[in-house]
Every structure is written in C-alpha cells, then in structure tokens.
Amino acid sequence: MISGDDLRDHVDGPAAWRRLAVSVLLATIGGVGIWSSVVVLPAIEAEFGLDRGGASLPYFATMIGIAIGGTLIGRMTDRFGMMPLMIMGGVMLAGGYVLSAQVTHYWQFVLIQAVMIGALGASVSFGPLVADISLWFRRRRGIAVGLVASGNYLAGAVWPPVIEHLIEVVGWRQAHITIGLVCLVTMLPLSFALRRKAKAFGGGAQIDRAPAAAAENVGLSPGRLQALLVVAGLACCIAMSMPQVHMVAYCLDLGYGMARGAEMLSLMLGLGIVSRLASGWIADHIGGLRTLILGSIAQGLALLFYLPFDGLVSLYVVSALFGLSQGGIVPSYALIVRDYFPASEAGARVSLVLMATVVGMALGGWMSGEIYDLTGSYQAAFVNGIAWNLLNMSIAFFLLLGPRFLRLRTS
C-alpha cells in the first residue's frame, strides 16, 4: 500500500489527468461500436429487405453485447487493470468491422455486431473505462467521470456524419472496413498509456469508510440498493433511446432526408457532451443522486416536446434541448456507486449499473421500432419513453427522500 503523501500525489494529480485525456480518446474511438448501426440502419433495411423493427435488431444485439461484455470485463479490470483488456477491445472492434463487411446473410451481420463489436469491443471503452477513471479522482471525480462518459457522446457527435458520408461515397461495406482500420491503428498505441493499475492509488480502508457510512444512512442493503440503481438505469435509457436510435429514420419518414437526421443526432450528442461536463461540475457540489434527479426531470420534459413539434426547425431545437437535458444522467450512476460502495468493488458495480443503461438503450431502440411497425408512427414510441422516464424519476426520488420519510415515521 502506498503512503498518504503518495496517494495525494497521484489521486487528482498529473498522472490522473493524463490518464483522463487518454481515456476520453479511447472512449470516443471505441464508441463507434454504439453508433455505426444507427447510421447504417436504412442501408441494412434496404439491402436485406427488412421492416423497421428488424432493421433495429443490430443495434439491439450490439447493446446487449456491450451490456454483457461490460459487466464481465468490469470485474476483470478490478483484478488485471485496463491495458490488456483495452488492447483486446481494439483488436475485436477492428476485426468485427472488417468481418461485417464480408457478410452475405443478415444473421451473420447481427452476430458480429453482438459478439465482436459489442461484447468484446465497444464494451471495454464504456463502463470499465468509467469505473477505472473514478478511482483516480476524488475532488474532481464528477468532472472526470463526466468526461470519460462523454466519450460515447463525442463518438455520437463525430462518427455519424463521417459514416453517413462514407456510405454515400463508397457504400456501407467499405465504410465498415475503414472504421475497423481506424480502430486498430489508434486504440492499440493508446492502450499502453493505461498500463498502471488504478487500484494502486484508490485502495485502502481510509477510502472505503465514507461509502460504507453513506450506504448505511440510506437504510438499504447493498443488494437492494444495487437492484434499484439497475432498474433506474434501465428505465432512463429506454426513454433516452427513442430519439437517439431512431432520429435518422424518423427524419427520413418525415421527408427531411437521412443527412438531416444524422445532423440532428450529431447536434443532440454534441450538446450531450456539454450536459455531461456541466452535470459533472454540479455533481461535485451536490452529489450524484441529486444530479440524477435534475437530469431525469429535464429529459422527461424534452421528450414531451417531441409530441407536438415535428417541423424541421423545431426538431433541431427540440433535439438540442434533449441533448442538453439528458447528458448527465448516465455518469450520475457511476458517482452514486462510488458514493455508496467501496472502491475495491468499483469495476464490478459501476459496470453492472452501466450495463443496465446499455440494456435500456438496446431494449428501447428495439421497442420503439416495434411500436412504429404496429402504429405506423413514432408518436406512441415517444409516449412509451415518457412513461419509462417517470419510473426513473420515482426511483431517484425514493432514494433521496424515502429513507428520510421512513425515519420520520419510526421516530
């Protein structure tokens, strides 16, 4: 175990900030695995003769893969550190995109998305990377977690216009090969910057006493608290997925074209980065749980605005508001876990909650496609998202106010 002086030198220190910069880059590059299937959805739908629900399956499969892979890999990072697992992720992403360009059957495309691109590739650059950086910061943990969690939004802002342009110029198959090569030549060298194990600076009984006291104050067992956070993460991201997954297809249906939808998605996710950074700063002052409540309320209001407004200009405005409202929700879960659970369990517990958010994105994306097929429009899908958002808000308010109310009744 290192001394208290060495701990202060490294936690929130120069080494932590350098690691943060590399982690954001890796999260941005690896995040292509989340968004490529969204942009390629119309091309896949046309080539394989699918309906909208069927064309949404690759995204669903990818996100389920990320959820399962992220949970398992999160546990492995607690033991082995980030570097070997990030190298594996880069190789799997590269191989997955190159192989997906060679498929002749739709099931092959879905399988590669789920296993290589999702479970073994993109999963490494999300939950495990967020959990890892949380161990290197204390005073600025909210900002650090928000920055790394912004990587998938940076990916959403950068990659969709690039992929859309590549599809128009060279087709979706060559676009996938290009993505794979970019992942290989960038992620592997960057991975070596993560060779030091964060555990060396985050462990120790003095670090874990505060989460133990906070968890006891909530009045819930660790298992029940974890379960509630999992359900909250699932619910908020079912709601969040409707605009993020279907914006390109929604604009195509409204007659605005694929390019306009990609621009709205890029705008939404770009402003989501602003939201995540602002929420990180807020969380450093009021805590992760209260930040979650603020984000959940704002996301619900933004979803509500999609119902009456479907003009081109109004969709740009509402998409911007949606991006600003919901960006801070997912990082809040990592902060809540670090507030209420020991640092030695961070990789497993953060990854488990973030797994639930990924499952929510997958389930919500598929669910919205099926609702569209049943109703012929996306209006009911937006209403479905609002309902799930209300569930998320209810859990967050219960965690904040429920234990206090119970103590008052028993006093």
TAMOUR-V365732 format. One record per run of one state. SS is the DSSP state (H for helix, E for strand, L for the rest). FROM is the first residue (numbers start at 0). LEN is the number of residues. If there is no record, write none. Layout:
SS&FROM&LEN, SS&FROM&LEN
//
This chain:
L&0&3, H&3&7, L&10&3, H&13&17, L&30&1, H&31&8, L&39&1, H&40&8, L&48&3, H&51&4, L&55&1, H&56&24, L&80&2, H&82&18, L&100&5, H&105&14, L&119&2, H&121&4, L&125&1, H&126&8, L&134&6, H&140&9, L&149&1, H&150&20, L&170&1, H&171&23, L&194&4, H&198&4, L&202&2, H&204&14, L&218&3, H&221&32, L&253&4, H&257&29, L&286&1, H&287&21, L&308&3, H&311&15, L&326&2, H&328&12, L&340&2, H&342&33, L&375&3, H&378&32, L&410&1
//
